[in-house]
């Protein structure tokens, strides 16, 4: 699952991932994705607030579709999306799939 498309099309599972798998998948997501504590985090900076708002709106739409909800914080100078599987208190396959689908949307919508 090392590439974004493979990850985005993965079936949704709440299975845990090993630290090695997690590092590989986060690298495939790209530089805006990091691990911050127990969260998989995406930081969107350097764009107008309206563009960040569009990304936050899509993140919320995706969350409803997947029934898996991140923390979305919008404040100047950008937006932060943070996600983990609460009942597992860990980053799981479901979080990685959410991130890959969100990242795919970002790339398709002008986020370099």
Rosetta silent file (secondary structure, phi, psi, omega in degrees, C-alpha in Angstrom):
SEQUENCE: XXXXXXXXXXXXXXXXXXXXXXXXXXXXXXXXXXXXXXXXXXXXXXXXXXXXXXXXXXXXXXXXXXXXXXXXXXXXXXXXXXXXXXXXXXXXXXXXXXXXXXXXXXXXXXXX
SCORE:     score description
SCORE:     0.000 S_00000001
   1 L     0.000   31.687 -172.767    0.000    0.000    0.000 S_00000001
   2 L   -75.149  -14.906  179.607    2.905    2.346   -0.480 S_00000001
   3 L  -107.924  158.246 -173.640    1.247    4.601   -3.050 S_00000001
   4 H   -59.039  -45.342 -178.136   -1.596    7.043   -2.554 S_00000001
   5 H   -63.450  -42.084  178.215   -4.053    5.431   -4.997 S_00000001
   6 H   -62.202  -43.256 -179.677   -3.650    1.981   -3.459 S_00000001
   7 H   -66.147  -43.797 -177.724   -4.185    3.389   -0.010 S_00000001
   8 H   -63.500  -30.605 -177.373   -7.214    5.488   -1.006 S_00000001
   9 L   -93.615    2.951 -179.785   -8.976    2.487   -2.545 S_00000001
  10 L   -63.936  149.697  173.134   -8.289    0.188    0.399 S_00000001
  11 L   -68.313  150.559 -175.411  -11.218   -1.314    2.231 S_00000001
  12 L   -84.702  125.129 -177.744  -11.887    0.469    5.469 S_00000001
  13 L  -139.143  149.208  176.036  -10.645   -1.410    8.509 S_00000001
  14 L   -96.917   22.755  179.245   -9.981   -0.504   12.100 S_00000001
  15 L   -71.616  141.538  176.179   -6.918   -2.750   12.133 S_00000001
  16 E   -71.800  158.727  176.096   -3.801   -1.391   13.739 S_00000001
  17 L  -120.720  152.595  178.628   -0.689   -0.878   11.672 S_00000001
  18 L   -74.003  159.413  176.573    2.901   -1.483   12.682 S_00000001
  19 H   -56.702  -36.504  179.517    5.197    1.504   13.209 S_00000001
  20 H   -66.010  -45.030  177.628    7.073    0.502   10.040 S_00000001
  21 H   -62.518  -42.681 -179.181    3.860    0.376    7.978 S_00000001
  22 H   -60.775  -46.373  179.399    2.742    3.689    9.434 S_00000001
  23 H   -59.770  -41.904 -179.625    6.023    5.388    8.523 S_00000001
  24 H   -65.386  -44.056 -178.125    5.792    4.035    4.972 S_00000001
  25 H   -68.816  -40.416  178.299    2.174    5.147    4.515 S_00000001
  26 H   -63.792  -38.910  176.560    2.762    8.625    5.961 S_00000001
  27 H   -61.750  -38.831  179.038    5.695    9.055    3.560 S_00000001
  28 H   -66.924  -30.829  178.909    3.378    8.105    0.667 S_00000001
  29 H   -67.816  -34.020  178.275    0.871   10.752    1.782 S_00000001
  30 L   114.871  176.435 -170.035    3.463   13.491    1.429 S_00000001
  31 L   -66.168  -23.343 -178.290    5.168   16.242    3.373 S_00000001
  32 L   -77.369   -7.600 -178.150    2.027   17.912    4.749 S_00000001
  33 E  -103.391  133.579  178.025    1.232   14.739    6.791 S_00000001
  34 E  -142.639  168.962  170.633    2.894   13.958   10.117 S_00000001
  35 E  -100.662  124.851  178.870    2.339   11.979   13.266 S_00000001
  36 E  -126.874  100.640 -174.975    1.601   14.277   16.199 S_00000001
  37 L    65.490 -123.259  179.761    1.115   12.305   19.403 S_00000001
  38 L   -92.714    4.020 -173.938   -1.685    9.805   18.720 S_00000001
  39 E  -107.595  146.634  164.722   -2.921   11.686   15.628 S_00000001
  40 E   -90.235  121.458 -168.790   -2.255   11.537   11.924 S_00000001
  41 E  -123.682  138.066  175.552   -2.117   15.242   11.103 S_00000001
  42 E  -119.872  125.174  177.566   -2.367   17.303    7.922 S_00000001
  43 E  -110.147  124.564  178.549   -1.378   20.976    8.026 S_00000001
  44 E  -110.587  111.678 -176.223   -2.622   23.274    5.280 S_00000001
  45 E  -131.922  163.678  171.088   -0.769   26.574    5.279 S_00000001
  46 L    78.950   18.065  178.353    0.133   29.346    2.877 S_00000001
  47 L  -128.186  160.492  176.323   -3.229   29.648    1.132 S_00000001
  48 L   -60.325  151.185 -179.171   -6.117   32.087    1.494 S_00000001
  49 H   -57.931  -35.081  179.580   -8.575   31.264    4.265 S_00000001
  50 H   -62.854  -39.708  178.002  -11.344   30.646    1.694 S_00000001
  51 H   -67.681  -40.599  175.868   -9.270   27.907    0.051 S_00000001
  52 H   -62.187  -37.114  177.343   -8.536   26.399    3.470 S_00000001
  53 H   -63.933  -38.782  176.315  -12.272   26.536    4.159 S_00000001
  54 H   -61.899  -41.693  178.464  -12.987   24.558    0.983 S_00000001
  55 H   -65.438  -41.478  178.237  -10.540   21.899    2.144 S_00000001
  56 H   -63.544  -39.372  178.546  -12.142   21.824    5.600 S_00000001
  57 H   -64.175  -41.235  177.973  -15.584   21.445    4.004 S_00000001
  58 H   -67.477  -39.351  177.752  -14.359   18.518    1.911 S_00000001
  59 H   -58.495  -40.066  178.363  -12.721   16.954    4.991 S_00000001
  60 H   -68.716  -41.130  178.311  -16.106   17.148    6.751 S_00000001
  61 H   -61.750  -46.385  178.968  -17.937   15.673    3.729 S_00000001
  62 H   -61.768  -40.332  178.497  -15.462   12.803    3.551 S_00000001
  63 H   -60.112  -43.582  178.422  -15.838   12.237    7.298 S_00000001
  64 H   -65.589  -40.783  179.067  -19.595   11.892    6.933 S_00000001
  65 H   -62.371  -40.592 -177.036  -19.219    9.522    3.975 S_00000001
  66 H   -89.819   -8.205 -173.588  -16.790    7.300    5.872 S_00000001
  67 L    52.647   46.696 -178.819  -18.490    7.748    9.268 S_00000001
  68 L  -146.909  111.383 -164.506  -15.046    8.541   10.637 S_00000001
  69 L  -111.817  122.088  177.202  -14.574   12.042   11.993 S_00000001
  70 L   -85.123  172.802  167.637  -11.345   14.006   12.408 S_00000001
  71 E   -89.627  129.423 -179.892  -10.692   17.112   14.427 S_00000001
  72 E  -120.932  118.783 -179.030  -10.738   20.074   12.049 S_00000001
  73 E  -119.513  120.267  176.629   -9.224   23.340   13.283 S_00000001
  74 E  -113.833  119.340  175.073   -9.399   26.437   11.118 S_00000001
  75 E  -157.581  153.324  179.624   -7.520   29.490   12.253 S_00000001
  76 L   -60.187  129.384   16.831   -5.183   31.921   10.626 S_00000001
  77 L  -106.756   31.372  179.019   -2.892   31.011    8.905 S_00000001
  78 E   173.568 -153.723 -176.146   -4.556   27.751    7.810 S_00000001
  79 E  -132.646  142.377  175.160   -6.297   24.520    8.672 S_00000001
  80 E  -123.235  129.075  175.363   -5.217   21.440   10.595 S_00000001
  81 E  -110.335  126.055  179.579   -6.901   18.054   10.164 S_00000001
  82 E  -130.710  131.857 -175.830   -6.077   15.500   12.884 S_00000001
  83 E  -142.086  143.994  167.288   -7.426   11.958   12.962 S_00000001
  84 L  -157.089  164.672 -179.773   -7.096    8.707   14.874 S_00000001
  85 E   -87.632  110.232 -171.833   -9.428    5.836   15.664 S_00000001
  86 L   -61.503  -43.543 -176.577  -10.856    6.694   19.072 S_00000001
  87 L   -71.311  -16.454  175.741  -11.982    3.212   20.105 S_00000001
  88 L  -101.528  -12.827 -175.226   -8.501    1.841   19.322 S_00000001
  89 L    48.718   45.546 -177.101   -6.670    4.934   20.619 S_00000001
  90 E  -158.483  167.605  170.939   -4.336    4.494   17.671 S_00000001
  91 L   -86.052  124.726 -176.345   -3.843    5.298   14.013 S_00000001
  92 E  -119.342  179.093  176.613   -5.464    2.499   12.034 S_00000001
  93 H   -54.941  -40.551 -179.527   -5.999    1.542    8.411 S_00000001
  94 H   -57.583  -41.676  178.839   -9.228    3.579    8.475 S_00000001
  95 H   -64.641  -41.380  179.282   -7.286    6.736    9.338 S_00000001
  96 H   -66.633  -37.634  177.329   -4.798    6.098    6.548 S_00000001
  97 H   -66.374  -44.981  176.149   -7.595    5.527    4.038 S_00000001
  98 H   -55.309  -49.263 -177.843   -9.284    8.764    5.152 S_00000001
  99 H   -61.470  -42.399 -178.951   -5.966   10.605    4.784 S_00000001
 100 H   -65.965  -40.124  178.375   -5.277    9.142    1.339 S_00000001
 101 H   -67.213  -39.285  177.534   -8.730   10.069    0.061 S_00000001
 102 H   -66.784  -44.809  178.914   -8.363   13.574    1.453 S_00000001
 103 H   -62.011  -39.836  177.466   -4.868   13.924    0.003 S_00000001
 104 H   -59.635  -43.021  177.613   -6.107   12.728   -3.395 S_00000001
 105 H   -63.832  -44.453  179.431   -8.773   15.485   -3.289 S_00000001
 106 H   -56.259  -49.158 -178.026   -6.186   18.086   -2.246 S_00000001
 107 H   -63.911  -35.748  179.295   -3.921   17.220   -5.152 S_00000001
 108 H   -73.686  -14.454 -175.478   -6.825   17.265   -7.614 S_00000001
 109 L  -117.987   31.417  168.968   -7.833   20.725   -6.341 S_00000001
 110 L    86.391   11.590  175.335   -4.626   22.692   -6.645 S_00000001
 111 L   -92.995  113.779 -178.165   -2.837   21.907   -3.409 S_00000001
 112 L   -73.315    0.000    0.000    0.766   21.240   -4.334 S_00000001
